């Protein structure tokens, strides 16, 4: 399970999301409100149990205030996570 979690693109996106949220000193509730998302959605993304839709990744990127190259890397992780979700 540990190895799968490390290689699952959804988990990689979740780790990046959590790191950016913590760097911004936001709670899940605060980030969810800023991005216009539900707290459960944000929690699922951070835990890697779901992959982000491209529009969701864009909302999160804007809410976190990510600049280039962080935004570019964040979107690349999101695309990989979304592809993994879609199978």
C-alpha positions as CSV (number, residue, x, y, z in Angstrom):
1,X,0.0,0.0,0.0
2,X,2.8,2.4,0.9
3,X,4.5,1.9,-2.5
4,X,1.2,2.4,-4.3
5,X,0.6,5.6,-2.4
6,X,4.0,7.0,-3.4
7,X,3.5,6.2,-7.1
8,X,-0.2,7.1,-7.4
9,X,-0.5,10.5,-9.1
10,X,-3.5,11.4,-7.0
11,X,-1.4,11.0,-3.9
12,X,1.4,13.1,-5.3
13,X,-1.1,15.8,-6.1
14,X,-2.6,15.5,-2.6
15,X,0.8,15.9,-1.0
16,X,1.6,19.0,-3.1
17,X,-1.8,20.5,-2.4
18,X,-1.4,20.0,1.4
19,X,2.1,21.5,1.3
20,X,0.9,24.6,-0.6
21,X,-2.0,25.0,1.7
22,X,0.2,24.8,4.8
23,X,2.7,27.1,3.2
24,X,-0.1,29.6,2.7
25,X,-1.1,29.0,6.4
26,X,-4.7,28.1,5.5
27,X,-7.0,25.5,7.0
28,X,-8.8,23.2,4.8
29,X,-12.0,25.2,5.5
30,X,-10.3,28.5,4.6
31,X,-8.9,27.2,1.3
32,X,-12.1,25.5,0.4
33,X,-14.0,28.8,0.9
34,X,-11.4,30.8,-1.1
35,X,-11.6,28.3,-4.0
36,X,-15.3,27.9,-3.9
37,X,-15.1,24.2,-3.1
38,X,-16.5,22.0,-0.3
39,X,-14.2,21.0,2.6
40,X,-14.9,17.3,1.8
41,X,-13.7,17.8,-1.8
42,X,-10.5,19.4,-0.5
43,X,-10.0,16.6,2.0
44,X,-10.5,13.9,-0.6
45,X,-8.0,15.6,-2.9
46,X,-5.4,16.0,-0.1
47,X,-5.8,12.3,0.9
48,X,-5.4,11.2,-2.7
49,X,-8.7,9.4,-2.9
50,X,-9.9,11.5,-5.8
51,X,-8.2,13.2,-8.7
52,X,-8.7,16.9,-9.4
53,X,-10.7,18.1,-12.4
54,X,-8.7,20.6,-14.5
55,X,-11.1,23.4,-13.4
56,X,-10.7,22.5,-9.8
57,X,-7.0,22.6,-10.1
58,X,-7.2,26.1,-11.6
59,X,-9.5,27.3,-8.7
60,X,-7.0,25.9,-6.2
61,X,-4.0,27.4,-7.9
62,X,-5.7,30.8,-7.9
63,X,-6.8,30.5,-4.3
64,X,-3.3,29.6,-3.2
65,X,-1.8,32.4,-5.2
66,X,0.7,30.1,-6.9
67,X,3.1,31.8,-9.3
68,X,5.2,30.3,-12.1
69,X,6.9,27.7,-11.9
70,X,4.9,26.4,-8.9
71,X,1.6,26.8,-10.8
72,X,3.0,24.9,-13.7
73,X,4.1,22.0,-11.6
74,X,0.8,22.0,-9.7
75,X,-1.1,21.8,-12.9
76,X,1.1,19.0,-14.2
77,X,0.4,17.0,-11.0
78,X,-3.3,17.7,-11.4
79,X,-3.4,16.5,-15.0
80,X,-1.6,13.2,-14.0
81,X,-4.1,12.8,-11.1
82,X,-7.0,13.4,-13.3
83,X,-5.8,10.9,-15.8
84,X,-5.4,8.3,-13.1
85,X,-8.9,8.9,-11.9
86,X,-10.4,8.5,-15.4
87,X,-8.6,5.2,-15.8
